[in-house]
Amino acid sequence: MAVAADGGILPLLVNFLPFIAIFVLFYFLLIRPQQKRMKAHQELVSSVKRGDTIVLSSGMIAKVTRVEAEEVMAEIAQGVNVRVVKTMITEVRDRTAPAIERKAKSAKA
């Protein structure tokens, strides 16, 4: 056994320790935050509904008029509707209130 003749497993572990530390550092500084952002974006995209004001990746601001499985129909100007892939939505500015809240507000008025 060459490992035992050179002083055991400890020197081998000490040689690989910097690589392990670098991988752990990359995981906590790069991989994990990116996974969190991706999960948050997927939740944002899946929760888009009719009436929401959205910001697209191109910077255009639009109002959602129809929601489909992979696309939304967005009104970018009066009477101008475009189909947009959901993954191109970067932000939801104004969310529509749920129907129960809208009914409660209209009953107060």
C-alpha positions in Angstrom: 0.0 0.0 0.0 1.5 3.3 -1.1 -0.8 5.4 1.0 0.2 3.7 4.2 3.9 3.9 3.3 3.7 7.7 2.8 2.2 8.5 6.2 -1.4 7.4 6.0 -4.6 9.0 4.7 -4.1 12.4 6.5 -1.6 13.8 4.0 -4.0 12.8 1.2 -6.9 14.5 2.9 -4.8 17.7 3.5 -4.1 17.8 -0.3 -7.8 17.6 -1.2 -9.0 19.9 1.5 -8.5 23.2 -0.5 -10.5 21.7 -3.4 -13.4 20.7 -1.0 -13.3 24.2 0.6 -13.5 25.9 -2.8 -16.4 23.7 -3.9 -18.3 24.5 -0.6 -17.6 28.2 -1.1 -18.8 28.1 -4.7 -22.0 26.3 -3.6 -22.9 28.9 -0.9 -21.9 32.0 -2.9 -23.0 31.1 -6.4 -25.1 28.0 -6.8 -27.5 28.2 -3.9 -28.4 31.9 -4.4 -29.0 31.3 -8.1 -31.3 28.3 -7.3 -33.3 30.6 -4.9 -33.7 33.3 -7.5 -34.8 30.7 -10.1 -37.3 29.2 -7.7 -38.7 32.7 -6.9 -39.0 33.6 -10.6 -40.8 30.4 -11.3 -43.3 31.2 -8.5 -43.7 34.7 -9.8 -44.4 33.5 -13.3 -46.8 30.8 -12.2 -48.8 33.3 -10.1 -49.4 35.8 -12.9 -53.1 36.3 -13.5 -55.4 38.5 -15.6 -55.2 42.2 -14.8 -51.7 42.1 -13.4 -49.3 44.8 -14.6 -46.0 43.2 -15.6 -42.5 44.3 -16.7 -41.0 42.3 -19.5 -37.3 41.5 -20.0 -37.2 44.1 -22.8 -38.3 46.8 -20.3 -41.9 47.1 -21.7 -44.7 47.5 -19.2 -47.9 45.7 -20.1 -51.2 44.5 -18.6 -52.1 40.8 -18.7 -55.3 40.2 -20.6 -55.2 36.4 -20.9 -53.1 33.6 -19.2 -52.2 30.3 -20.9 -49.9 27.5 -19.9 -46.7 28.8 -21.4 -47.7 32.3 -22.7 -49.7 35.3 -21.6 -51.5 37.9 -23.8 -50.3 41.3 -22.7 -51.8 44.7 -23.7 -48.9 47.1 -24.4 -51.1 49.9 -25.7 -54.8 50.6 -26.1 -56.0 47.7 -28.3 -52.5 46.3 -29.0 -52.1 42.8 -27.6 -49.0 40.7 -27.9 -48.3 37.1 -26.9 -45.4 36.9 -24.5 -43.6 33.8 -23.2 -44.0 33.6 -19.4 -40.3 33.3 -18.7 -39.7 36.7 -20.2 -41.7 38.3 -17.3 -39.2 39.9 -14.9 -41.5 41.7 -12.5 -45.1 42.0 -11.5 -45.8 45.6 -10.5 -49.5 45.7 -9.6 -51.2 42.5 -8.7 -54.9 42.3 -9.0 -56.7 41.8 -5.7 -58.4 38.4 -5.2 -62.1 38.4 -6.0 -63.1 38.3 -2.3 -61.1 41.5 -1.5 -62.6 43.2 -4.6 -66.1 42.3 -3.4 -65.4 43.6 0.1 -64.1 46.9 -1.3 -67.0 47.4 -3.6 -69.5 46.7 -0.8 -67.8 49.4 1.4 -68.2 52.0 -1.4 
